[in-house]
Amino acid sequence: MTAPDRSIRFSPPGRPLDDRSNGTLRSALTACPDVAFAHLVDVQVEGVQEQPQLSLFVWLEPDSLRSLRSSLNLVSETVAGAIPEDRCVDVLILNSAPELLADVEKAGCLFVERDPEQRKLASEAALQSGDGDRQGTGPTAWWQFW
């Protein structure tokens, strides 16, 4: 049995973090050595979610991928320490789903860019492979495996 095709939408946050939390999160991610760049966007999967979910898509530095679990823990702890207790932000590692990069970029919500060269390389690779044209649909859409 295969999962049905669904589209995924990335958009600017409809309910953004307050200014203080935004600043704290931006500063903390900028100080995080594992983060190359990050986008803070709303994500909505058609037919699955009624409301979009605030999500942080993080591209890790290549050296950080050797210890992905500890890098994810560090980024998650950074986010948890920066946002109010009554808010929730999903944290996703874009390196694990590079096919989403072009669509995430189209939302225009770059939040942190510590390594512009890494962002450029990642974006070029996504464009060359044709990623981003699928809009998260098809038999290999990333969210179908979660």
DACORHU-V245208 format. One record per helix or strand of 2 or more residues. SS is the DSSP state (@ for helix, = for strand). FROM is the first residue (numbers start at 1). TO is the last residue. If there is no record, write none. Layout:
ss={SS/SS}
from={FROM/FROM}
to={TO/TO}
This chain:
ss={=/@/=/=/@/=/@/=/@/@}
from={8/19/35/53/62/90/94/110/116/142}
to={11/31/45/60/82/93/106/113/128/145}
